[in-house]
Amino acid sequence: MDNSKISRKEACEILSISTETAKKWIKLNKLKMNDDKTFDKEYIENLAVEIKNNNHLKSRRNKKLKDNIELYNGYINSYKNRESVKELVMRYENKQLSDNELRLILVHFAKQLFNKTNNSNSQTFEVLISDFLKNSAFENINIENIILDFVPYEDTLGFIYLSLSALNNRKKNGMYFTPSRITNRIINNLSDSVNLKEKSICDICCGSGNFLLALSRKGIFFYNIYGIDIDDICVSIARINMFLNNPSLTTEQLYSHLICKDALVNHNNKFDIIIGNPPWGFEYNKEYIKELKKTYTVAKNKGFESYDLFIEKGINLLNDNGYLAYFLPESVMNVKSHLTVRNLILNNMSFKFVDYFGKTLKVANCSVISLCLQKCNSSKTKDCRIITNNGPFAITESRSITPECFNLNITDYEYNILEKINNIKKPVYLKNNAIFAVGIITGDNKKYIIGEHLPDTQPIVKGTDIDKYVINEPNNFIYFDKSSFQQTAPLEVYRSDEKLIYKYISDKPVFAYDNKRMLPLNSCNALIPQLDSLDIKYILAILNSSVAEFYFKKKFNSIKMLKSHIEALPIPVPATKTQSEIVNLVDEIISNPNKTLCIQNKLNGIISDLYGVKL
């Protein structure tokens, strides 16, 4: 045998794989075999190095399939079609697909689905296919024996596009899919508020048309449905999808209702309903942003979000009393960077329903909502329907709502408790009455922080070291060189004789007392209250109380303990005797942490009485 060629057995030994694995890799074109059933030795050796260094075939395959395919499984319901698309992706796992190849693959499956619909209107279909291909040159694509079922109103072609685009790192900036169960839920919630059959409805970022298909499933006639998207492949898929489910549609109807263009700059037609899932995190170039600033209020904000633009555009495209229903990150309701768009909402819209889904999207690590608004002269919350994991309810009383935070996921009972907290007599606030300091940001924790106490190191407090009231013995130590760190507060703050240290990433308040002048890492922050006549330990008890926990959760619903949230909490000024009692109880916890739970229950009762609430 030629020295440059080796047998399958020898190749398997070099690659450290079984003969069965080799057989599968050959079948999937992941392993190249010569016509004489041998392998080029240099090729196998290079592949072995790549596997060792990058885990190229083993972990990449498994991780890609898991991260890029299973993430999208909720997009369609058909198990068979999901498995078929998974097989398709496996075949192209190690290949960068060209636009030409992607179009050919999608057209192949579009024809397969068309043949299963018994649709006799082949003339319209051929026009759609010819336009989709755009004179693509024929290529040998590896899709034999992959069979799809036609499932009415499911965006199977869009599922293929999402999966292949993600696998080949071609996913469009800001493209997040909407699972079919969520799409249908949004449509059903919307139909409870308005008669959809009598309204013109447009998705101005329609993608491959999953919302439009859901509307068709609901019985909405196509002449009332419109879709716009900047991605021409998506729009072509949307046209084919709508045609496969509505065989009587003409090319004129499909092309006049489903349009490829940038809705932000090229569309001004009005509609009764705007619906969809606008792009998240789309990165616009400087010239485009310059143009957007001429038209959009939100574009004037540094670091604005793409979905803020589509909210503003949607509001502008609505007829009077029209409805906007979007699938969005929950951050639009409470994060400071979206303050401008919340102002626009308050000035132009009333709330109809908010559905809190939580972290339902694996592809986006954030909580999500569907938000429905109605265009009107004054903002209203009364009769807004709220859906949470704890069940649905309606807001039955008018609420005062500010652009700082749309905290609508609380019942009327909870809202009334918040109002009592906000309206205590003569409160004081930490705003302008405290020093806040970030923990040390080293810029390189591996370089500066170690797990043992050496002569040149000092203890440093992490968020995990903090419990309510007390700091546990730190297990980390820092080479303290303030001039080398990325960011620090003034040293005198860290070395203050008394301060509070609190967890920064936390969905509930966890504040501890420090009189040992300890250094905090950036997973926790420091706070020095400066309120006359109020003891720091009294402030500590207030911040750790069940009242504060309720306030932060229901008003801000954040996983971060932000300075602005802490500053917003009204703090009652107690009688001297009451304050002394609270401080003594805090001292008891600090001196004997084992009694924390029992004593804190007593503190919660006293502090609840100060606020006039029962929790």
Secondary structure, DSSP 8 states (H G I E B T S, - for coil): --TTEE-HHHHHHHHT--HHHHHHHHHTTSS---TTS-EEHHHHHHHHHHHHHH-TTHHHHHHHIIIIIGGGGGG---HHHHHHHHHHHHHTTT----HHHHHHHHHHHHHHHHHTTT---HHHHHHHHHHHHTT--------TT------TT--HHHHHHHHHHHHTT---TT-----HHHHHHHHHHHHTTS-GGGS-EEETT-TTSHHHHHHHHTT--GGGEEEEES-HHHHHHHHHHHHHH-TT--HHHHHHHEEES-HHHH----EEEEEE---SS----HHHHHHHTTT-SGGGSTT--HHHHHHHHHHHHEEEEEEEEEEEEGGGGT-GGGHHHHHHHHHHEEEEEEEEEES--TTS-S-EEEEEEEE-SS---TT-EEEETTEEEE--S----BTTB---SS-HHHHHHHHHHHT-SS-B-STTSEEEEE-BB-S-HHHHEESS--TT-EEEE-GGGB-SB-B-----EE---GGGSSB---HHHHT-SSEEEEESB-SS--EEEE-S--EEBTTEEEEEE--TT--HHHHHHHHHSHHHHHHHHHHT--SB--HHHHHHS-B----HHHHHHHHHHHHHHHH-GGGHHHHHHHHHHHHHHHHT---
